[in-house]
Amino acid sequence: MKKLIIHFIPVGISFLWLAGECRTLNPITIKGPEFLKFYLVLIPGFYLSVFILKSFKESISKTTCYYTLFIFLLGIIKLIRGIHLEKPIGFLAMILIGESIVALLFILPHFKNKIKY
């Protein structure tokens, strides 16, 4: 339950920012620059919460994996929508590549440990 709350804080803050700034709770419908601002509020906050959990010697749980997958899929959906609408997607593509690298650094050691035991 503690991990769920710790991960929900940055997600909640980013959605509150989205509601206050863009007057919507649907990040897929907003335009590119606003989505990038939302995404750049969401990602560092989430990975900061993962770093905080790791500093408290907590293990990476399924909750963390689900949040990571949710955030990555949100970016992928917006990337596909941008390609479909023929909009520039360079920054989002770079952010997704960086996000996947960081996710692998945080989550891959967790799965290696589970496989060994």
Phi and psi restraints in degrees (value plus and minus 20) as a CYANA .aco file:
   2 LYS   PHI     -83.3   -43.3
   2 LYS   PSI     -60.2   -20.2
   3 LYS   PHI     -86.6   -46.6
   3 LYS   PSI     -58.6   -18.6
   4 LEU   PHI     -81.3   -41.3
   4 LEU   PSI     -64.1   -24.1
   5 ILE   PHI     -87.3   -47.3
   5 ILE   PSI     -62.4   -22.4
   6 ILE   PHI     -83.7   -43.7
   6 ILE   PSI     -58.7   -18.7
   7 HIS   PHI     -97.1   -57.1
   7 HIS   PSI     -47.1    -7.1
   8 PHE   PHI     -92.7   -52.7
   8 PHE   PSI     -47.8    -7.8
   9 ILE   PHI     -77.8   -37.8
   9 ILE   PSI     -74.3   -34.3
  10 PRO   PHI     -85.9   -45.9
  10 PRO   PSI     -54.2   -14.2
  11 VAL   PHI     -86.0   -46.0
  11 VAL   PSI     -63.5   -23.5
  12 GLY   PHI     -83.4   -43.4
  12 GLY   PSI     -61.7   -21.7
  13 ILE   PHI     -83.3   -43.3
  13 ILE   PSI     -62.9   -22.9
  14 SER   PHI     -87.8   -47.8
  14 SER   PSI     -56.2   -16.2
  15 PHE   PHI     -93.3   -53.3
  15 PHE   PSI     -52.1   -12.1
  16 LEU   PHI     -85.3   -45.3
  16 LEU   PSI     -60.9   -20.9
  17 TRP   PHI     -82.2   -42.2
  17 TRP   PSI     -62.6   -22.6
  18 LEU   PHI     -81.8   -41.8
  18 LEU   PSI     -62.7   -22.7
  19 ALA   PHI     -86.7   -46.7
  19 ALA   PSI     -59.6   -19.6
  20 GLY   PHI     -93.9   -53.9
  20 GLY   PSI     -59.8   -19.8
  21 GLU   PHI    -104.4   -64.4
  21 GLU   PSI     -64.3   -24.3
  22 CYS   PHI    -127.1   -87.1
  22 CYS   PSI     -22.7    17.3
  23 ARG   PHI      39.4    79.4
  23 ARG   PSI      15.5    55.5
  24 THR   PHI    -170.3  -130.3
  24 THR   PSI     140.9   180.9
  25 LEU   PHI    -133.4   -93.4
  25 LEU   PSI     -12.6    27.4
  26 ASN   PHI    -125.8   -85.8
  26 ASN   PSI      81.9   121.9
  27 PRO   PHI     -91.3   -51.3
  27 PRO   PSI     -35.5     4.5
  28 ILE   PHI     -95.6   -55.6
  28 ILE   PSI     -50.0   -10.0
  29 THR   PHI    -104.3   -64.3
  29 THR   PSI     -33.3     6.7
  30 ILE   PHI     -98.3   -58.3
  30 ILE   PSI     140.6   180.6
  31 LYS   PHI     -94.7   -54.7
  31 LYS   PSI     148.3   188.3
  32 GLY   PHI     -72.0   -32.0
  32 GLY   PSI     -77.3   -37.3
  33 PRO   PHI     -82.2   -42.2
  33 PRO   PSI     -57.7   -17.7
  34 GLU   PHI     -87.8   -47.8
  34 GLU   PSI     -58.8   -18.8
  35 PHE   PHI     -84.9   -44.9
  35 PHE   PSI     -60.9   -20.9
  36 LEU   PHI     -83.3   -43.3
  36 LEU   PSI     -58.9   -18.9
  37 LYS   PHI     -82.5   -42.5
  37 LYS   PSI     -66.1   -26.1
  38 PHE   PHI     -79.6   -39.6
  38 PHE   PSI     -66.3   -26.3
  39 TYR   PHI     -86.5   -46.5
  39 TYR   PSI     -56.2   -16.2
  40 LEU   PHI     -97.5   -57.5
  40 LEU   PSI     -31.7     8.3
  41 VAL   PHI    -105.6   -65.6
  41 VAL   PSI     -58.3   -18.3
  42 LEU   PHI     -90.8   -50.8
  42 LEU   PSI     -69.3   -29.3
  43 ILE   PHI     -84.9   -44.9
  43 ILE   PSI     -73.7   -33.7
  44 PRO   PHI     -82.1   -42.1
  44 PRO   PSI     -56.3   -16.3
  45 GLY   PHI     -83.6   -43.6
  45 GLY   PSI     -62.2   -22.2
  46 PHE   PHI     -85.9   -45.9
  46 PHE   PSI     -67.8   -27.8
  47 TYR   PHI     -90.3   -50.3
  47 TYR   PSI     -44.4    -4.4
  48 LEU   PHI     -86.2   -46.2
  48 LEU   PSI     -59.2   -19.2
  49 SER   PHI     -87.2   -47.2
  49 SER   PSI     -55.6   -15.6
  50 VAL   PHI     -85.3   -45.3
  50 VAL   PSI     -62.8   -22.8
  51 PHE   PHI     -83.3   -43.3
  51 PHE   PSI     -59.8   -19.8
  52 ILE   PHI     -82.9   -42.9
  52 ILE   PSI     -63.0   -23.0
  53 LEU   PHI     -82.9   -42.9
  53 LEU   PSI     -60.8   -20.8
  54 LYS   PHI     -87.5   -47.5
  54 LYS   PSI     -53.5   -13.5
  55 SER   PHI     -90.8   -50.8
  55 SER   PSI     -44.6    -4.6
  56 PHE   PHI    -107.7   -67.7
  56 PHE   PSI      -9.1    30.9
  57 LYS   PHI      41.6    81.6
  57 LYS   PSI       9.7    49.7
  58 GLU   PHI    -106.0   -66.0
  58 GLU   PSI     130.3   170.3
  59 SER   PHI    -105.2   -65.2
  59 SER   PSI     137.2   177.2
  60 ILE   PHI     -95.2   -55.2
  60 ILE   PSI     105.2   145.2
  61 SER   PHI    -125.3   -85.3
  61 SER   PSI     157.9   197.9
  62 LYS   PHI     -83.6   -43.6
  62 LYS   PSI     -51.8   -11.8
  63 THR   PHI     -79.2   -39.2
  63 THR   PSI     -64.8   -24.8
  64 THR   PHI     -82.5   -42.5
  64 THR   PSI     -62.1   -22.1
  65 CYS   PHI     -83.5   -43.5
  65 CYS   PSI     -60.4   -20.4
  66 TYR   PHI     -86.5   -46.5
  66 TYR   PSI     -62.7   -22.7
  67 TYR   PHI     -82.7   -42.7
  67 TYR   PSI     -63.1   -23.1
  68 THR   PHI     -80.9   -40.9
  68 THR   PSI     -63.9   -23.9
  69 LEU   PHI     -84.2   -44.2
  69 LEU   PSI     -61.6   -21.6
  70 PHE   PHI     -80.4   -40.4
  70 PHE   PSI     -66.5   -26.5
  71 ILE   PHI     -85.9   -45.9
  71 ILE   PSI     -62.7   -22.7
  72 PHE   PHI     -85.3   -45.3
  72 PHE   PSI     -63.2   -23.2
  73 LEU   PHI     -85.0   -45.0
  73 LEU   PSI     -54.5   -14.5
  74 LEU   PHI     -80.9   -40.9
  74 LEU   PSI     -63.4   -23.4
  75 GLY   PHI     -85.8   -45.8
  75 GLY   PSI     -60.1   -20.1
  76 ILE   PHI     -84.8   -44.8
  76 ILE   PSI     -62.4   -22.4
  77 ILE   PHI     -81.6   -41.6
  77 ILE   PSI     -63.9   -23.9
  78 LYS   PHI     -87.5   -47.5
  78 LYS   PSI     -53.9   -13.9
  79 LEU   PHI     -85.0   -45.0
  79 LEU   PSI     -65.5   -25.5
  80 ILE   PHI     -83.3   -43.3
  80 ILE   PSI     -60.8   -20.8
  81 ARG   PHI     -84.4   -44.4
  81 ARG   PSI     -59.3   -19.3
  82 GLY   PHI     -85.6   -45.6
  82 GLY   PSI     -59.0   -19.0
  83 ILE   PHI     -85.5   -45.5
  83 ILE   PSI     -62.4   -22.4
  84 HIS   PHI     -83.4   -43.4
  84 HIS   PSI     -57.1   -17.1
  85 LEU   PHI    -107.4   -67.4
  85 LEU   PSI     -16.9    23.1
  86 GLU   PHI      37.7    77.7
  86 GLU   PSI      25.9    65.9
  87 LYS   PHI    -122.7   -82.7
  87 LYS   PSI     138.5   178.5
  88 PRO   PHI     -88.6   -48.6
  88 PRO   PSI     113.4   153.4
  89 ILE   PHI    -145.9  -105.9
  89 ILE   PSI      -4.6    35.4
  90 GLY   PHI     -79.0   -39.0
  90 GLY   PSI     -69.3   -29.3
  91 PHE   PHI     -84.0   -44.0
  91 PHE   PSI     -62.0   -22.0
  92 LEU   PHI     -85.4   -45.4
  92 LEU   PSI     -58.8   -18.8
  93 ALA   PHI     -83.6   -43.6
  93 ALA   PSI     -62.1   -22.1
  94 MET   PHI     -85.2   -45.2
  94 MET   PSI     -60.1   -20.1
  95 ILE   PHI     -84.0   -44.0
  95 ILE   PSI     -62.4   -22.4
  96 LEU   PHI     -86.0   -46.0
  96 LEU   PSI     -58.0   -18.0
  97 ILE   PHI     -83.8   -43.8
  97 ILE   PSI     -66.0   -26.0
  98 GLY   PHI     -83.0   -43.0
  98 GLY   PSI     -59.7   -19.7
  99 GLU   PHI     -84.8   -44.8
  99 GLU   PSI     -60.7   -20.7
 100 SER   PHI     -86.6   -46.6
 100 SER   PSI     -56.8   -16.8
 101 ILE   PHI     -84.9   -44.9
 101 ILE   PSI     -66.5   -26.5
 102 VAL   PHI     -85.0   -45.0
 102 VAL   PSI     -59.7   -19.7
 103 ALA   PHI     -82.5   -42.5
 103 ALA   PSI     -60.8   -20.8
 104 LEU   PHI     -85.0   -45.0
 104 LEU   PSI     -57.4   -17.4
 105 LEU   PHI     -86.1   -46.1
 105 LEU   PSI     -56.4   -16.4
 106 PHE   PHI    -102.5   -62.5
 106 PHE   PSI     -58.6   -18.6
 107 ILE   PHI    -118.3   -78.3
 107 ILE   PSI     -51.4   -11.4
 108 LEU   PHI     -79.3   -39.3
 108 LEU   PSI     -63.6   -23.6
 109 PRO   PHI     -80.5   -40.5
 109 PRO   PSI     -51.2   -11.2
 110 HIS   PHI     -83.1   -43.1
 110 HIS   PSI     -64.2   -24.2
 111 PHE   PHI     -92.1   -52.1
 111 PHE   PSI     -52.4   -12.4
 112 LYS   PHI     -82.9   -42.9
 112 LYS   PSI     -61.6   -21.6
 113 ASN   PHI     -85.8   -45.8
 113 ASN   PSI     -58.2   -18.2
 114 LYS   PHI     -87.6   -47.6
 114 LYS   PSI     -56.0   -16.0
 115 ILE   PHI     -89.8   -49.8
 115 ILE   PSI     -57.4   -17.4
 116 LYS   PHI     -86.8   -46.8
 116 LYS   PSI     -54.8   -14.8
